[in-house]
Amino acid sequence: MRSHRWLTLAALLVISGLAQAQQSPLAWHPESGRLAIASDISYLLESGSPIGLSTLIALPESEWSGAEAGSISMGYTDRVHWFRVDINSQSEEPVTSYLQISYPVLDRVDIYQVRDGETLHHSRVGNKQHFSERPINHRHFVIPLTLAPSGTDRLYFRVQTNSAMQLPLTLWDPVSFYDEEQNQMLFEGVYYGIALVMILYHLFVFRALRERMYLFYTGYIIAMPLFVASLSGLAFQYLWPYSTWWNDQAIMFALNGVVFFGLLFTRDFLDIKRDTYPLINGAMVVLIAAAGLQALSTLFIPYEKVVISTILLAVIISIFQLGIGLLRMYHGNAAARYFTFAFMSFLAGGIILALSKFTILPRNLFTENATQVGSAMGIILLSVALADRLNREKRAAFVAQQEALEQERLARHAQAETLRVEQEANSQLEMRVRERTDELERVNMQLKALSSHDDLTGLKNRRAFDEIFQTLAINAYRHRLSLAVMVLDIDHFKSFNDNYGHLVGDEALKMVAGLIHQSVTRPGDLAARFG
């Protein structure tokens, strides 16, 4: 009885497995505009030699496995995958629809349209072909298909790639496709416009300030949009449409550039120095070197050999940068707040994208645009952080300048006061010197007068007479002029002086000298006492 129950359970599991392998056709209503093909998809892995389409068509249903509903994501693998899906057109007439594979880094994709066992259409796309070989000029793989009215077409996809094995499929009405494309290009234009403005702005700031931090940040916001553009197919469409090798390598090169310049910027922006944070600084130097070597290695090593290590390194370094931002914010660094929120945005976008590549998260519109949205928010927040830092530096410089001006004003006031005191002292000194000089001149004149006049009579003495007479004699001789010398003597003065005394004699001399002096009135005449 128990064995009967086990047999019944086994039979139910087999039946359920076969039922799961059976897939129902997806109903396509062109008037609805779009159909996201995310369910009723089965897949098969090639093992050994390639499988031909006819062999594939003849395979029993049990060979096929049902893909997880909501996404087709098999992670990183180099094995060839076959996918199939049935489309039932609900239109009453043949319609042309666009099949979009919105993962443009797949290497080779063969699309077969089969109806009633007959191959109606075959297209080959992939980033190993030149962009001009695509059936429709678009960053993603877009294949036009003609679907019969009220019929079921089976689509087979043979996918071979070194990137993540993802196959996001959407069926579009052409009008709806181009309407959506306009909206998407508007979004892309806003994103790359923000990046371009930030690049130019920080280049000008670097040129003005000559601080390498702004150059590192410019390198960072060049590498980030380049990574996004390479991953989304825009770079292949507009920058290198004929370089299939570089189209693969550019993704990893740009991602390593993001990590490399991001670390350099973080180190300067958060002031991580050897003397203050020796361990963190040493770890950053090692990680910077690792990112730089990883970026250079992408120029020589194939994509598939560096993709996993690059993604892991990017995630580890992003978490490390976030931790540094939190640490510096804890230590009171004002700029670390903006930095932390910015890297939370970057990190969230990067982790969501990485998890979708490793099939931990499903691939959808949110996970595919998470890096773009997160990087745009991060770029804006970091630019705000740099602007805030620049404003704080300006305020600090202004305060320092005001303090310097105040010190200069005080110094000038002290200098002016010193100069005023010095000028006053000089003026007083000059006045005293002048007074002293005048006094000395008066004394000298008095001395000169005393030395040239007779003390008793007040007339010029013999010494003055000798000097003046010599001058007058030379002048008379030179100009042939007459010079008269009158010598007067008081008769019997000695007897008079002896009889009446020296005082009376002196008075007599003074009286005679006064009479003579009154008689000498012409300029140049001289009265002197010779004896």
Residue pairs with C-beta under 8 A, 6 or more apart in sequence:
17 62
18 61
18 62
20 66
21 42
21 61
21 62
21 64
21 65
21 66
22 61
23 40
23 41
23 42
23 64
23 66
23 84
23 85
23 86
24 40
24 86
25 40
25 86
25 87
25 88
25 152
26 35
26 37
26 39
26 40
26 85
26 86
26 87
26 88
27 88
27 90
28 35
28 87
28 88
28 89
28 90
28 91
28 97
28 147
28 171
29 35
29 90
29 91
30 89
30 90
30 91
30 95
30 97
30 173
31 173
32 173
33 172
33 173
33 175
33 176
34 170
34 171
34 172
34 173
34 176
34 177
34 180
35 170
35 171
35 172
36 169
36 170
37 85
37 87
37 169
37 170
37 171
38 69
38 70
38 71
38 72
38 169
39 69
39 70
40 85
40 86
41 66
41 67
41 72
41 83
41 84
41 85
41 169
42 64
42 65
42 66
42 67
42 83
42 84
42 85
43 64
43 65
43 67
43 72
43 74
43 81
43 82
43 83
43 84
44 51
44 56
44 59
44 63
44 64
44 65
44 81
44 82
44 83
44 84
45 79
45 80
45 81
45 82
46 79
46 80
46 81
46 82
47 79
50 80
51 82
53 112
53 114
53 119
53 156
56 82
56 156
57 114
57 117
64 84
67 83
68 362
70 362
70 364
71 166
71 168
71 362
71 363
71 364
72 83
72 166
72 167
72 168
72 169
72 363
73 164
73 165
73 166
73 356
73 357
73 359
73 362
73 363
74 81
74 164
74 165
74 166
74 359
75 164
75 165
75 357
75 358
75 359
76 163
76 164
76 165
76 304
76 307
76 308
76 357
76 358
77 165
78 162
78 304
80 158
80 159
80 160
81 157
81 158
81 159
81 160
81 165
81 167
82 156
82 157
82 158
82 159
83 156
83 157
83 159
83 167
84 154
84 155
84 156
84 157
85 154
85 155
85 169
86 152
86 153
86 154
86 155
87 147
87 152
87 153
87 154
87 155
87 171
88 150
88 151
88 152
88 153
89 95
89 147
89 148
89 149
89 150
89 151
89 153
90 150
91 147
91 149
91 150
92 149
92 150
93 149
94 146
94 147
94 148
94 149
95 146
95 147
95 149
95 173
96 144
96 145
96 146
96 174
97 144
97 145
97 146
97 147
97 171
97 172
97 173
97 174
98 136
98 142
98 143
98 144
98 145
98 171
98 172
98 173
98 174
98 177
99 111
99 142
99 143
99 144
99 145
99 155
99 169
99 170
99 171
99 172
100 138
100 140
100 141
100 142
100 169
100 170
100 171
100 172
100 177
101 109
101 125
101 140
101 141
101 142
101 143
101 167
101 168
101 169
102 140
102 168
102 170
102 368
103 140
103 164
103 166
103 167
103 168
103 363
104 127
104 139
104 140
104 141
104 232
104 233
104 236
105 127
105 161
105 163
105 164
105 231
105 233
105 248
105 251
106 125
106 126
106 127
106 141
106 159
106 161
106 163
106 166
106 167
107 126
107 127
107 128
107 160
107 161
107 162
107 163
107 248
108 124
108 126
108 128
108 158
108 159
108 160
108 161
109 124
109 125
109 126
109 141
109 157
109 158
109 159
109 160
109 167
110 122
110 123
110 124
110 156
110 157
110 158
111 121
111 122
111 123
111 124
111 125
111 143
111 155
111 156
111 157
112 119
112 121
112 122
112 155
112 156
112 157
112 158
113 119
113 120
113 121
113 122
113 145
113 153
113 154
113 155
114 120
114 153
114 154
114 155
114 156
115 148
115 151
115 152
115 153
115 154
120 146
120 153
121 145
121 146
123 135
123 143
125 134
125 135
125 141
125 143
126 141
126 161
127 236
127 244
127 247
127 248
128 244
129 244
130 241
130 242
130 244
131 137
131 236
131 237
131 241
131 242
132 241
132 242
134 141
134 142
135 142
135 143
135 144
136 142
136 143
136 144
137 237
138 181
138 233
138 237
139 232
139 233
139 234
139 236
139 237
140 233
142 177
145 153
145 155
147 153
157 167
159 165
159 167
162 248
162 302
162 303
162 304
162 307
163 248
163 303
163 304
163 307
164 357
164 358
166 356
166 357
166 363
168 363
168 368
172 180
188 232
188 234
191 225
191 228
191 372
191 376
192 225
192 229
194 376
194 379
194 380
195 221
195 224
195 225
195 376
195 379
198 221
198 379
198 380
198 383
199 218
199 221
199 222
201 383
202 214
202 217
202 218
202 221
202 383
202 386
203 214
203 218
205 214
205 386
205 390
206 212
206 214
206 215
206 218
211 268
212 268
213 265
213 268
213 269
213 386
214 386
216 261
216 264
216 265
216 268
217 261
217 265
217 269
217 382
217 386
219 257
219 260
219 261
219 264
219 265
220 258
220 261
220 262
220 265
221 379
222 257
223 254
223 255
223 257
223 258
223 260
223 261
224 254
224 258
224 375
224 379
225 375
226 235
226 250
226 254
226 257
227 251
227 254
227 255
227 257
227 258
227 371
228 371
228 372
228 375
229 235
229 239
230 236
230 247
230 250
230 251
230 254
231 251
231 371
232 372
235 247
235 250
236 247
240 246
240 247
240 250
248 302
248 303
249 298
249 299
249 303
251 303
252 294
252 298
252 303
252 306
252 307
252 310
253 295
253 298
253 299
255 310
255 311
255 314
256 291
256 292
256 294
256 295
256 298
256 310
256 313
256 314
257 295
258 314
259 287
259 291
259 294
259 313
259 314
259 317
259 318
260 288
260 291
260 292
260 295
262 317
262 318
262 321
262 346
263 284
263 287
263 288
263 291
263 317
263 321
264 288
266 272
266 284
266 321
266 324
266 325
266 339
267 281
267 284
267 288
269 335
269 339
269 385
269 386
269 389
270 324
270 325
270 328
270 333
270 335
270 336
270 339
271 328
271 333
272 280
272 281
272 284
272 324
273 281
274 281
274 282
280 324
280 327
283 320
287 317
287 320
290 313
291 313
291 317
294 306
294 309
294 310
294 313
297 306
298 306
298 310
311 354
311 357
314 350
314 354
315 350
315 351
315 354
318 343
318 346
318 347
318 350
318 351
319 347
321 343
321 347
322 340
322 343
322 344
322 347
325 336
325 339
325 340
325 343
326 336
326 340
328 336
328 339
329 336
329 337
329 339
329 340
334 388
334 389
334 392
335 385
335 388
335 389
335 392
337 385
338 381
338 382
338 384
338 385
338 388
339 382
339 385
341 381
342 377
342 378
342 379
342 381
342 382
342 385
343 378
345 374
345 375
345 377
345 378
345 381
346 374
346 375
346 378
347 374
348 370
348 374
349 370
349 371
349 372
349 373
349 374
349 375
349 378
350 371
350 374
352 361
352 366
352 367
352 370
352 371
352 374
353 367
353 368
353 370
353 371
355 361
355 367
356 362
356 363
356 367
356 368
361 367
451 461
451 463
451 464
452 460
452 461
452 463
452 464
453 459
453 460
453 461
453 464
454 460
454 461
454 513
454 528
454 529
456 506
456 509
456 510
456 513
456 529
457 509
457 510
457 512
457 513
457 514
457 529
458 510
458 513
458 514
458 517
459 513
459 516
459 517
459 527
459 528
459 529
460 468
460 526
460 527
460 528
460 529
461 528
461 529
462 528
462 529
462 530
462 531
464 528
465 526
465 528
465 530
468 526
468 528
469 485
469 526
472 483
472 524
472 526
473 483
475 481
476 482
476 483
487 530
488 512
488 516
489 531
490 496
490 508
490 509
490 512
493 505
493 508
493 509
496 504
496 505
496 508
497 504
497 505
497 508
513 527
513 529
516 527
517 527
519 527
520 526
520 527
